């Protein structure tokens, strides 16, 4: 099953499929990668700012306890990621990965924006940490759904024989997001 291509070069169908990627598929891979950067950036930014957030959203009488409570809220977001993966994975199978991907990106964006405008503990008391943890749980659900969904979405659009390479970009984007959180230029 060799086909002639170029100057007398024989290439099998499989080899041709492994290196041909359409414009639409490239867009899916880039969009999924950027979505992963966005979602992990939001998630890691909270961890980077945990000490500050602890002093704003938890009682400040004991700074160590406020910091630990802030880290516990960070951990709560990680704890619900598997639930987000199951919920949004099921939705992705039912209504499509593209729409589910948009829902997870929107959910993360809205929850992150809400953290940005959330009143502090000094302003609304105990409701500040309750609302903060609720928003962190929503971010964790969104991240759990986006991360697995992005990998599957990319795998479905990657050329045969290159799925591992293209899905590895999703994992690399997680590192990129963490690096951006700790740099001066992001």
C-alpha positions in Angstrom: 0.0 0.0 0.0 2.7 2.5 -0.9 1.8 5.7 -2.5 4.2 7.9 -4.4 4.8 11.3 -3.0 7.3 13.9 -4.0 10.4 12.9 -5.9 10.1 9.1 -5.9 9.6 8.8 -2.2 7.4 5.9 -1.1 5.3 6.5 2.0 2.7 4.2 3.5 -0.8 5.3 4.2 -0.1 5.2 8.0 3.0 7.3 7.7 1.1 9.9 5.7 -1.7 10.0 8.3 0.7 10.4 11.1 2.1 13.6 9.8 -1.0 15.3 8.2 -2.9 17.5 10.5 -5.7 19.8 9.2 -6.3 23.4 10.1 -9.4 22.5 12.2 -7.5 19.9 14.1 -4.6 22.3 14.8 -7.1 24.8 16.1 -8.6 22.2 18.5 -5.1 21.3 19.8 -4.1 24.9 20.3 -7.4 25.9 21.9 -7.3 22.9 24.3 -3.7 23.7 25.2 -4.6 27.4 25.9 -7.6 26.4 27.9 -5.4 24.1 30.0 -3.0 27.0 30.6 -5.8 29.3 31.6 -7.4 26.8 34.0 -4.2 25.8 35.7 -3.0 29.4 35.8 -6.1 30.3 37.8 -5.7 27.3 40.1 -1.9 27.9 40.7 -2.3 31.6 41.2 -4.4 30.9 44.3 -1.6 28.7 45.7 0.9 31.5 45.0 -1.2 34.0 46.8 -2.3 31.7 49.7 -0.7 33.7 52.4 -2.3 36.9 51.3 -5.7 35.3 50.7 -5.5 33.7 54.2 -5.2 37.1 55.8 -8.1 38.5 53.8 -10.7 35.7 54.0 -10.0 34.0 57.3 -9.8 35.3 60.9 -6.5 37.1 61.3 -6.0 36.6 65.1 -3.7 33.7 64.3 -1.8 34.2 61.0 -0.6 30.6 60.9 -4.2 29.3 61.2 -5.4 31.7 58.5 -2.6 30.6 56.2 -3.4 26.9 56.9 -7.1 27.5 56.3 -6.2 29.2 53.0 -4.1 26.1 52.0 -7.0 23.8 53.0 -9.3 25.8 50.7 -6.6 25.2 48.0 -6.6 21.5 48.8 -10.4 21.4 48.6 -10.3 22.4 45.0 -7.9 19.6 44.3 -10.1 17.2 46.2 -13.1 17.7 43.9 -11.2 17.3 40.7 -12.1 13.6 40.3 -15.7 14.5 40.7 -15.4 17.2 38.0 -13.7 14.6 35.7 -16.6 12.2 36.1 -19.4 14.8 35.8 -17.9 16.6 32.8 -16.6 13.4 31.2 -20.1 12.1 31.2 -21.4 15.4 29.8 -18.7 15.3 27.2 -19.9 11.9 26.1 -23.5 13.1 26.0 -23.4 16.6 24.5 -19.9 16.8 23.0 -16.5 17.8 24.3 -16.5 21.2 22.6 -19.5 22.4 24.6 -18.3 20.8 27.8 -15.0 22.4 27.3 -16.6 25.8 27.0 -18.7 25.2 30.1 -15.6 24.3 32.1 -13.7 27.4 30.9 -16.7 29.6 31.7 -17.1 28.0 35.1 -13.5 28.6 36.0 -13.5 32.2 34.7 -16.7 33.1 36.6 -15.4 31.5 39.8 -12.1 33.2 39.5 -13.7 36.6 38.9 -16.0 36.0 41.8 -12.9 35.4 44.1 -11.5 38.7 42.8 -14.6 40.6 44.0 -15.4 38.6 47.1 -15.8 40.7 50.2 -13.2 40.0 52.9 -13.6 38.5 56.4 -13.5 42.0 57.9 -16.5 42.9 55.7 -18.8 39.9 55.9 -17.4 37.7 58.6 -17.8 33.9 58.3 -19.4 34.2 54.9 -16.1 35.2 53.4 -14.4 31.8 54.0 -17.6 29.9 53.2 -17.9 31.7 49.8 -14.2 31.3 49.1 -14.3 27.6 49.7 -17.4 27.3 47.6 -15.7 29.1 44.7 -12.6 26.9 45.1 -14.8 23.8 44.9 -16.3 25.2 41.6 -12.8 25.8 40.3 -11.8 22.3 41.2 -14.8 20.8 39.4 -14.1 22.9 36.3 -10.4 21.9 36.3 -11.2 18.3 36.7 -13.6 18.4 33.8 -11.3 20.5 31.6 -8.1 18.6 32.0 -9.3 15.2 31.1 -11.7 16.5 28.5 -8.9 18.5 26.8 -6.7 15.4 26.6 -9.4 13.3 25.1 -10.5 16.1 22.7 -6.9 16.5 21.5 -6.5 12.7 21.1 -9.6 12.6 19.0 -8.3 15.2 16.6 -4.6 14.2 16.5 -3.3 12.3 13.5 -2.8 8.6 13.8 0.6 7.7 15.2 1.0 11.2 16.9 -1.7 11.1 19.6 0.8 10.7 22.4 2.9 13.6 21.1 -0.1 16.0 20.8 -1.7 15.0 24.1 1.6 15.6 25.8 1.1 19.3 25.1 -1.8 19.3 27.6 0.6 18.1 30.3 3.2 20.6 29.2 0.7 23.4 29.4 0.2 22.7 33.1 3.9 23.3 33.6 3.7 26.5 31.6 0.8 27.8 33.7 2.8 27.1 36.9 5.8 28.9 35.5 3.7 31.9 34.5 2.3 32.2 38.0 5.8 32.5 39.4 7.3 34.8 36.8 7.3 38.6 36.5 5.9 38.7 33.0 2.6 36.8 33.5 
